[in-house]
Amino acid sequence: ALPEKKMVFKGPVTNKVDTNMLMLTPRIYYPLQGGSALITFEKAAVAQGIIEAKEHTVELSYGEELEEIDRCRVRVQAGPVDILLPSVLEIGVTQSSRSILLSDLPSLDIPKEALLDKLELFFSKTKNGGSEVESREFLDGSGRVVLTFTKDGVAEPLIARGRIQVPIGKGKYELKISPYMNGNITDLQLQPSRCPRTVLLSGIPDVLGEEAMRDTLEIHFQKASRGGGEVDALAYVPAGQQGVAVFVEDKD
């Protein structure tokens, strides 16, 4: 028997109603057509002023790439960036009756397929609590493996064990066994949202190299005398090409 010991809880307290909440971090992919740019300013007021002006004349004085006097400046259009953000998201989650999730896998210098073969061989034996394996796969970027058995009733006893030692190569490694959850989106509602600090520039002609045009745009729009301000980020796609910009949650 262990001796009695006084303990004091100093961790955070969370209401029970909050334990099943899902924290959603939006990650929006925005197509960017050729001859356009996205420019994000540090201050929203600067972006709003650029948008209200609508048209801007940009000086193209970059090295010796431009020789003709009529190509020393171009006009570009400025507009807002509107994206769709999820406002309501409901996910129905169920536990798979025939699958298990394996984690704490060792970092061995063997191919992934070879490791999957060894796991399938071990868990297909009834003496190890398993059965015939229907499928096996690595979860991308997680370092975990999902094993699915052909029969029901095999996964539950393994999950109840929690951990199991599996021989791999010349050693034995203790793997963690967890339930595998399946989730399906049952309701998704989107609402339009305008990016407060980002401006879409369009109508940019292909008269400079990509790096030169990017630098020229940033130099122009960071000058307060032209209604600009400090630039936080800028993405430019030359004419004839296509790109994708990724928007994440603004922490400011």
C-alpha positions in Angstrom: 0.0 0.0 0.0 1.2 3.5 -0.8 1.4 6.0 2.0 -1.1 8.9 2.0 0.1 12.1 0.4 -1.5 15.5 0.3 -1.9 16.8 -3.3 -3.1 20.2 -4.6 -4.5 20.6 -8.1 -3.2 23.7 -9.8 -4.2 23.1 -13.4 -6.9 24.9 -15.4 -10.6 24.0 -14.9 -12.9 23.5 -18.0 -16.6 23.3 -17.9 -17.9 19.9 -19.0 -20.0 21.4 -21.7 -16.8 22.6 -23.5 -15.1 19.3 -23.6 -16.8 18.2 -26.9 -16.2 21.5 -28.7 -14.2 21.4 -32.0 -11.7 24.2 -32.5 -11.7 25.0 -36.2 -8.7 26.8 -37.8 -9.6 27.9 -41.3 -7.1 27.4 -44.1 -8.5 28.9 -47.4 -7.0 28.3 -50.8 -7.5 31.3 -53.1 -6.8 31.0 -56.8 -4.6 33.7 -58.2 -4.8 34.4 -61.9 -1.9 35.5 -64.1 -1.2 39.2 -64.2 -2.3 39.8 -60.6 -0.9 40.1 -57.1 -2.1 39.9 -53.5 -0.6 42.4 -51.1 -1.1 42.4 -47.4 -0.4 45.5 -45.3 0.3 45.7 -41.6 -2.6 48.1 -41.2 -6.2 47.6 -42.4 -6.6 51.3 -42.9 -3.9 51.3 -45.6 -5.5 48.5 -47.5 -8.9 50.2 -47.4 -7.4 53.4 -48.8 -5.7 51.5 -51.7 -9.0 49.8 -52.5 -11.0 53.0 -52.5 -8.5 54.6 -54.9 -9.3 51.7 -57.4 -6.6 52.5 -59.9 -2.9 53.1 -59.3 0.0 54.2 -61.5 3.2 52.2 -60.7 6.6 53.5 -61.8 8.7 50.8 -63.4 12.2 52.1 -62.8 14.1 48.8 -62.3 17.6 48.5 -63.6 18.1 48.6 -67.4 15.3 46.2 -68.3 13.1 49.0 -69.6 14.3 51.2 -72.4 11.1 52.7 -74.0 9.8 55.8 -72.3 6.2 54.7 -72.7 6.9 51.5 -70.7 8.2 53.3 -67.6 4.8 53.2 -65.8 1.7 50.9 -65.7 -1.8 51.2 -64.3 -3.1 48.5 -62.1 -6.5 47.9 -60.6 -7.0 47.5 -56.8 -9.9 45.6 -55.3 -11.0 43.7 -52.2 -10.4 40.1 -51.4 -13.6 38.2 -50.5 -13.4 34.6 -49.3 -15.9 32.1 -47.8 -15.4 31.0 -44.2 -17.2 28.2 -42.4 -19.7 29.5 -39.9 -21.3 26.2 -38.9 -19.6 22.8 -39.0 -21.1 19.6 -37.6 -19.2 16.3 -37.8 -20.7 12.9 -36.9 -18.0 10.7 -35.4 -18.3 6.9 -35.0 -15.8 4.3 -33.8 -14.8 1.7 -36.3 -15.7 -1.9 -35.2 -13.0 -3.5 -37.3 -10.1 -1.1 -37.3 -7.4 -0.1 -34.8 -4.9 2.8 -34.8 -1.3 2.0 -34.0 1.1 4.7 -32.7 4.5 5.0 -31.1 6.0 3.3 -34.1 9.8 2.9 -34.0 11.9 5.0 -36.4 13.7 2.2 -38.3 15.7 2.3 -41.5 13.3 0.1 -43.4 10.7 0.9 -46.2 7.2 1.7 -45.1 5.8 -1.3 -47.0 8.2 -3.6 -45.1 7.0 -2.2 -41.8 3.4 -2.7 -42.8 4.1 -6.3 -43.8 5.6 -7.0 -40.3 2.6 -5.4 -38.6 0.1 -7.3 -40.7 2.0 -10.6 -40.1 1.9 -10.0 -36.3 -1.7 -8.9 -36.0 -3.1 -11.6 -38.4 -2.2 -14.3 -35.8 -4.9 -15.3 -33.4 -2.3 -16.0 -30.6 -1.5 -12.3 -30.7 -5.2 -11.4 -30.4 -5.6 -10.6 -34.1 -7.2 -12.0 -37.2 -7.0 -11.8 -40.9 -6.1 -8.2 -41.9 -8.2 -6.7 -44.7 -6.2 -3.5 -45.2 -3.3 -1.5 -43.7 -2.2 2.1 -44.4 -0.1 4.9 -43.0 -1.9 8.1 -42.1 -0.2 10.9 -44.0 2.0 13.1 -41.8 1.0 11.4 -38.5 3.4 8.4 -38.3 0.5 6.2 -37.4 -0.9 3.1 -39.0 -4.5 1.9 -39.4 -5.1 -1.8 -39.5 -8.6 -3.1 -40.6 -9.6 -6.7 -39.9 -12.0 -8.8 -42.0 -14.1 -9.7 -38.9 -15.9 -7.8 -36.3 -15.1 -8.2 -32.6 -11.3 -8.3 -33.1 -10.5 -4.6 -32.6 -12.3 -4.2 -29.2 -10.1 -6.6 -27.2 -6.9 -5.2 -28.7 -8.0 -1.6 -27.9 -8.8 -2.7 -24.3 -5.2 -3.9 -24.0 -3.9 -0.5 -24.8 -0.3 -1.4 -25.6 1.4 -4.5 -27.1 4.9 -5.5 -27.8 5.6 -6.3 -31.5 8.8 -7.9 -32.8 10.2 -5.9 -35.7 13.6 -6.9 -37.0 16.0 -7.8 -34.2 14.1 -5.9 -31.5 10.7 -5.7 -29.8 8.8 -2.4 -29.6 5.8 -1.5 -27.5 3.1 0.0 -29.7 0.0 1.9 -28.5 -3.4 0.6 -29.7 -6.2 3.2 -29.9 -9.7 3.2 -31.5 -10.0 4.4 -35.0 -12.7 7.1 -35.4 -14.6 7.8 -38.6 -15.9 11.2 -39.2 -18.4 12.6 -41.7 -19.5 16.2 -42.2 -23.2 16.3 -41.5 -23.6 20.1 -41.8 -21.5 22.8 -43.3 -22.5 26.5 -43.7 -20.3 29.2 -45.2 -20.4 32.9 -44.9 -18.6 35.6 -47.0 -15.8 37.4 -45.3 -13.6 40.3 -46.6 -9.9 40.2 -45.8 -9.3 43.6 -44.0 -5.6 43.9 -44.7 -5.2 42.3 -48.1 -5.7 43.9 -51.6 -6.0 42.2 -55.0 -4.0 43.9 -57.7 -5.0 43.0 -61.3 -4.2 44.1 -64.8 -0.4 43.8 -64.3 1.3 43.6 -67.7 4.2 41.2 -68.3 6.9 43.8 -68.8 9.3 42.8 -66.0 10.7 39.6 -64.6 8.9 38.0 -61.7 11.3 39.1 -59.0 11.7 42.6 -60.5 7.9 43.1 -60.7 7.4 41.8 -57.1 10.1 44.2 -55.8 8.7 47.1 -57.8 5.1 46.6 -56.5 6.3 46.4 -52.9 8.4 49.5 -53.2 5.5 51.5 -54.7 2.8 50.4 -52.2 4.9 50.8 -49.1 5.4 54.5 -49.7 3.1 56.7 -47.6 3.3 59.5 -50.2 1.3 57.2 -52.5 -1.2 56.1 -50.0 0.6 53.0 -49.1 2.2 51.6 -45.9 4.3 48.8 -44.4 3.8 45.6 -46.5 3.5 42.4 -44.6 3.4 40.0 -47.5 3.1 40.1 -51.3 2.4 37.3 -53.8 2.7 38.0 -57.6 1.7 35.7 -60.5 3.0 36.7 -64.0 0.6 36.8 -67.0 0.1 33.4 -68.5 0.6 31.6 -65.2 -1.7 30.6 -62.3 -1.1 30.4 -58.6 -2.8 29.6 -55.3 -2.6 31.8 -52.2 -3.2 30.2 -48.8 -5.1 32.3 -46.2 -4.8 31.4 -42.5 -6.3 32.9 -39.4 -5.1 36.4 -38.5 -3.6 36.3 -35.0 -3.4 40.1 -34.6 
